[in-house]
């Protein structure tokens, strides 16, 4: 299975901070590497290439042995609005005064419905 993942730009890389290689994500989620790749293809996770090697996922996307609640739906809405993987990551990690904080912080705090509504508005 070929997985196409975009190269991350420096500014977005710095917004995210901590990244996990896809193989580590697969271990944390107790999945095969092929199933972890399928999560990216299905827009349940997004990742990027940082230099060479395998795709990497923002570490905050994984909580314990699962993807954080509300993230897959938000990623689907962003993809439907025409956002690329890198644009989705940038949007999730860019602070928004009206939230307050970054959308990813609101998702982690259980306010994923609010974030999803904002993401839906981007498509209009």
C-alpha positions in Angstrom: 0.0 0.0 0.0 1.5 3.3 -1.1 0.8 6.2 1.2 1.3 9.7 0.0 2.1 12.2 2.8 3.2 15.7 2.2 6.4 17.3 3.5 5.9 19.6 6.4 7.0 23.2 6.3 9.2 24.6 9.1 6.6 26.9 10.6 4.0 24.1 10.9 6.6 21.7 12.2 7.4 24.2 15.0 3.7 24.8 15.8 3.2 21.1 16.5 6.3 20.5 18.6 6.3 16.7 19.4 5.8 14.2 16.6 5.6 10.4 16.6 6.8 8.1 13.8 3.9 6.1 12.2 5.5 2.9 13.5 5.3 4.2 17.1 1.7 5.3 16.5 0.9 1.8 15.3 2.4 0.3 18.5 0.5 2.8 20.7 -2.8 2.0 19.0 -2.0 -1.7 18.9 -2.4 -1.9 15.1 -0.3 -3.2 12.3 1.6 -0.5 10.3 -0.7 -1.2 7.4 -3.8 -0.4 9.5 -2.1 2.7 10.8 -1.5 3.8 7.2 -5.2 3.1 6.5 -6.2 5.6 9.3 -4.3 8.3 7.4 -5.9 7.3 4.1 -9.3 7.3 5.7 -8.7 10.8 7.2 -8.9 9.5 10.8 -5.3 10.8 11.3 -3.1 13.1 9.4 0.6 13.1 9.2 3.5 14.6 7.4 7.1 13.8 6.4 9.8 15.6 8.4 13.0 15.1 6.5 13.4 11.6 5.3 11.9 8.4 6.6 8.4 7.4 7.5 5.4 9.7 8.0 5.0 11.3 11.4 1.9 12.2 13.4 1.6 15.0 15.9 2.0 13.2 19.3 -1.1 15.0 20.8 -3.3 13.2 18.4 -2.8 10.0 20.4 -4.1 9.6 24.0 -3.3 6.3 25.6 -4.1 3.6 23.1 -6.6 5.6 21.0 -6.9 8.6 18.7 -8.3 11.6 20.7 -12.0 11.8 20.6 -13.4 14.3 18.0 -10.2 14.4 15.9 -11.3 12.0 13.1 -14.6 13.9 12.5 -12.8 17.3 12.5 -10.2 16.0 10.0 -13.0 14.7 7.7 -14.7 18.2 7.8 -11.4 19.9 7.0 -10.7 17.5 4.1 -14.2 18.2 2.8 -13.4 21.9 3.0 -10.4 21.3 0.7 -7.7 21.4 3.3 -4.5 19.4 2.6 -3.0 17.3 5.4 -0.4 20.0 6.2 -3.1 22.8 6.1 -5.2 20.7 8.5 -2.3 20.3 10.9 -1.6 24.0 10.7 -5.2 25.0 11.3 -5.5 22.6 14.3 -2.3 24.0 16.0 -2.8 27.7 15.2 -4.1 29.7 18.2 -7.6 31.2 17.8 -8.5 33.9 20.2 -12.2 33.1 19.9 -11.7 29.6 21.3 -9.3 30.6 23.2 -6.2 28.6 22.3 -5.6 26.3 19.3 -8.4 24.1 18.0 -6.4 21.0 19.0 -6.4 22.2 22.6 -10.2 22.6 22.5 -10.5 19.1 21.1 -8.4 17.7 23.9 -10.6 19.6 26.4 -13.7 17.8 25.0 -15.0 20.8 23.0 -14.7 18.9 19.6 -18.2 19.8 18.6 -17.4 23.5 18.8 -14.2 23.0 16.8 -16.0 20.9 14.2 -18.6 23.7 13.7 -15.8 26.2 13.1 -14.2 23.8 10.6 -17.5 23.4 8.8 -17.7 27.2 8.4 -14.4 27.1 6.6 -16.0 25.3 3.7 -18.4 28.1 3.0 
